[in-house]
């Protein structure tokens, strides 16, 4: 058994939270939502480790400065330059097209501060690389964290987001005051049907 899986099993034995998982593909974009606290990251990471999944995740550049950079990368971290998000989407699509397999965990809110919309990067990456979207979740109400169903995006942003909204309806993050409802800015832009 790997060290990460051993750590995850120990965590779930002593934690007041419970894992709730369904089978996940070996490649895709995992939504980590709601993202309201740094604890969300830990819960999602130990969920993946328990399942033996190869998670990668996006983090702001400042997390990858010495002395923490090697640890962040070992945990699957990919640094993000927030000044050039389109470059990141293109890079991730290229990695998938080159044959690299991983589950990319994205917190679609993009931040733990209050905002009106989810960021659409997860949608663009999934569509650009033809990857499924796995609905990872945190729910403080019943103290569960886990991996939910896998969906395939159709390109109809409103319809796809309706499926996502239905799944996350009623789920509350560790700090519910920071909750951002699942809605993309593109849904409110007139004349846009896709990304």
C-alpha positions in Angstrom: 0.0 0.0 0.0 1.3 3.5 -0.9 2.3 6.0 1.8 -0.4 8.4 0.5 -3.1 5.7 0.8 -1.9 4.8 4.3 -2.1 8.4 5.3 -5.6 8.7 3.8 -6.9 5.6 5.6 -5.5 6.8 8.9 -7.1 10.2 8.3 -10.5 8.7 7.6 -10.3 6.5 10.7 -9.8 9.5 13.0 -11.8 12.2 11.2 -15.3 13.2 12.0 -15.9 13.3 8.2 -16.9 10.3 6.1 -15.8 9.4 2.6 -18.5 8.9 0.0 -17.3 7.8 -3.4 -18.4 6.3 -6.7 -15.9 4.9 -9.2 -14.0 7.5 -11.1 -12.2 7.3 -14.5 -8.4 7.5 -14.6 -8.6 10.7 -16.6 -10.8 13.8 -16.4 -11.5 17.1 -14.7 -12.6 16.8 -11.1 -14.7 19.6 -9.6 -13.8 20.3 -6.0 -16.8 22.2 -4.8 -18.0 23.9 -2.8 -14.6 25.5 -2.1 -15.1 27.6 1.0 -12.0 26.7 3.1 -8.5 25.4 2.9 -9.9 22.2 4.5 -11.7 21.5 1.3 -8.3 20.8 -0.4 -7.3 18.4 2.4 -10.6 16.5 2.2 -10.4 16.2 -1.6 -6.8 15.1 -1.5 -7.3 12.3 1.1 -10.4 11.2 -0.8 -8.4 10.7 -3.9 -5.5 9.0 -2.0 -7.9 6.6 -0.4 -9.2 5.6 -3.8 -5.7 5.4 -5.3 -6.4 8.1 -7.8 -3.7 10.2 -9.4 -4.8 13.7 -8.6 -3.2 16.9 -10.0 -4.4 20.3 -8.8 -4.0 23.9 -9.7 -2.5 26.4 -7.2 -1.4 30.0 -7.3 2.3 30.6 -8.0 3.0 31.8 -4.5 2.4 28.3 -3.1 5.3 27.0 -5.2 8.1 29.2 -3.7 10.9 27.6 -1.7 10.9 25.8 0.6 7.5 24.3 -0.2 7.8 24.0 -4.0 9.0 20.3 -4.0 6.3 19.3 -1.6 3.5 21.0 -3.6 4.7 19.4 -6.8 5.0 16.0 -5.1 1.4 16.3 -4.0 0.3 16.9 -7.6 0.4 20.7 -7.7 0.6 22.7 -10.9 1.4 26.4 -10.5 -0.9 28.9 -12.0 0.0 32.3 -13.4 -3.3 34.1 -12.9 -2.2 36.8 -15.4 -2.2 34.2 -18.2 -5.0 31.7 -17.6 -5.5 31.0 -21.3 -1.9 29.8 -21.5 -2.7 27.3 -18.7 -5.7 25.9 -20.5 -3.7 25.4 -23.7 -0.9 23.7 -21.7 -3.2 21.3 -20.0 -4.9 20.4 -23.2 -1.5 19.7 -24.8 -0.5 17.4 -21.9 -3.6 15.3 -22.3 -3.2 15.2 -26.1 0.4 13.9 -25.6 -1.0 10.9 -23.6 -0.5 12.0 -20.0 -3.2 10.6 -17.8 -4.4 12.3 -14.6 -7.4 13.6 -12.8 -7.2 17.4 -12.6 -8.9 18.8 -9.5 -10.2 22.3 -10.1 -12.0 24.5 -7.6 -14.4 26.2 -10.0 -15.0 29.1 -7.7 -11.3 29.9 -8.2 -11.0 31.5 -4.8 -12.5 31.3 -1.3 -13.6 34.9 -1.3 -17.1 36.0 -2.3 -17.8 36.1 -6.0 -20.8 35.9 -8.3 -19.7 33.2 -10.8 -17.7 30.1 -11.1 -14.7 30.4 -13.4 -15.1 28.6 -16.7 -11.6 27.1 -17.0 -12.8 23.6 -16.0 -15.3 23.7 -18.8 -12.8 24.9 -21.4 -10.2 22.3 -20.3 -12.7 19.5 -20.4 -14.1 20.5 -23.8 -10.7 21.3 -25.3 -9.2 17.9 -24.2 -12.4 15.9 -24.6 -12.3 14.9 -20.9 -15.2 13.9 -18.7 -16.1 16.0 -15.6 -16.1 14.2 -12.3 -18.3 15.8 -9.6 -16.2 15.9 -6.4 -17.8 17.4 -3.4 -17.7 18.5 0.2 -20.9 18.6 2.3 -20.6 19.9 5.8 -24.3 19.2 6.6 -23.6 15.4 6.8 -19.8 15.6 7.1 -19.2 13.8 3.8 -16.5 14.4 1.1 -16.1 12.4 -2.0 -16.4 11.7 -5.6 -19.8 11.7 -7.2 -20.9 10.9 -10.7 -19.0 11.5 -14.0 -20.6 13.6 -16.7 -19.7 14.4 -20.3 -20.2 18.0 -21.4 -22.3 18.6 -24.4 -21.2 22.1 -25.3 -24.6 23.5 -24.3 -23.3 25.5 -21.4 -26.7 26.1 -19.8 -27.8 22.5 -20.0 -24.5 21.2 -18.7 -24.5 23.6 -15.8 -28.1 22.6 -15.0 -26.8 19.1 -14.4 -24.0 20.4 -12.3 -26.3 22.7 -10.3 -28.7 19.8 -9.6 -25.9 17.7 -8.1 -24.5 20.5 -5.9 -27.9 21.7 -4.8 -28.0 21.8 -1.0 -24.3 20.9 -0.5 -22.6 23.2 1.9 -18.8 23.7 2.2 -16.8 23.9 5.4 -17.6 27.7 5.6 -21.0 28.3 4.0 -20.7 32.1 4.0 -18.2 31.8 1.2 -20.5 29.7 -1.0 -20.6 30.6 -4.7 -23.6 29.2 -6.6 -22.7 27.0 -9.7 -23.1 29.5 -12.5 -20.8 30.6 -15.3 -20.7 34.2 -16.5 -21.1 32.8 -20.1 -24.6 31.7 -19.2 -25.7 35.3 -18.7 -24.0 36.6 -21.8 -26.5 37.2 -24.6 -26.1 35.1 -27.7 -23.6 32.6 -26.2 -24.5 28.9 -26.3 -21.1 27.5 -25.7 -17.5 28.2 -24.7 
